[in-house]
Amino acid sequence: MAKVLLFGRLRDLAGWREREGVEAISISALKALLAREDARLGAALSGPGVQVALDQAIVRGDRAIGPKAEVAFLPPMSGG
C-alpha cells in the first residue's frame, strides 16, 4: 500500500498532508480514488501545473504504483 503526500495548497484543500496504506495500482487510479473521496481535491489534482513525484522522482503521465511506493502531489510553483 502506497504513501500519499500533498504539499502547498493541495494539503490545505484536503486538510491532510500524509496518508499511509492507500491502495491504488496507478497514478490515474489514485487520482480517481482521491476525487471520489473529495471532489474539490480531485479537481485540484487534475488542474494545470500539478506535478507528481513517484518515489521522489518527478514523473509525467500515468505510471504503475508499487505496494511500497511514495506518491507526492506538488502544486504549481509560483515565482516572485
N, C-alpha and C positions, 0 to 999 in steps of 0.2 A: 504494500500500500504506500502511496506516494505522500510526500510532504508538500504542501502548497504554501507559498509565501506571497503576500501582497505588500506593495510599497506605495508611499505617497497617497494621492487622492483615492486610489483603489482601496487601500487599507482603511482610510477614513469612511469611504462609502459603505464598505462591508461591515465595519465595526470589529474586525479582527485582523491580525497580522499573519498568524501562522495556524495551519491545521495539519494534523498528522492523521494517517490512516485513511486517506481519500482513495477510493478505488475508481480508476479510470484507465482505459487501455491506450488512450491517445490524448494529445493536447486538445483536439476538437471535442472529444468526448468529455474531457474535464471542463472545458468552457460550457458545454451544454448542461452538465450536471450543476455547475455553479449558477447558471442562468435560471434553471428550474427552481433553485433554492431562493434566488434573489434576482428578479428581473432587471433592476437597476444596475447591479453589479455585472450581470451578463451583457447588458448593452455597453457598459463602460469597457469591458474586456474586449469587445469587438470593435471598439472605436479606433479612430486613426492614431497612429503613433505608439500604440501599446506594444511593448516588446515582451517576448517570452524567453526566459533562460531555463534551460534544461540541464540539470547538474552543473550549474554555474557557467554555462556557455550559451550565448545568445543563439537562438535558432529561428528559422523562418519556415513558415508552412506547418503542416501537420507532422507530428513525429510520434512514434510509439513511446509510451511511458512504462518503464520497468517498475517492478514491485517496490524497489527502494529508492526511486527517483525523487529528486527535488525539483519542483517546478515553481518558478518565480515569475510573477507578472509585474512588469515595470511600466509606470505611466510615461507619457511623452515627457521628454526633458524640456525645460524652458530655460532660455539663456537670459543674461541680463548684464 
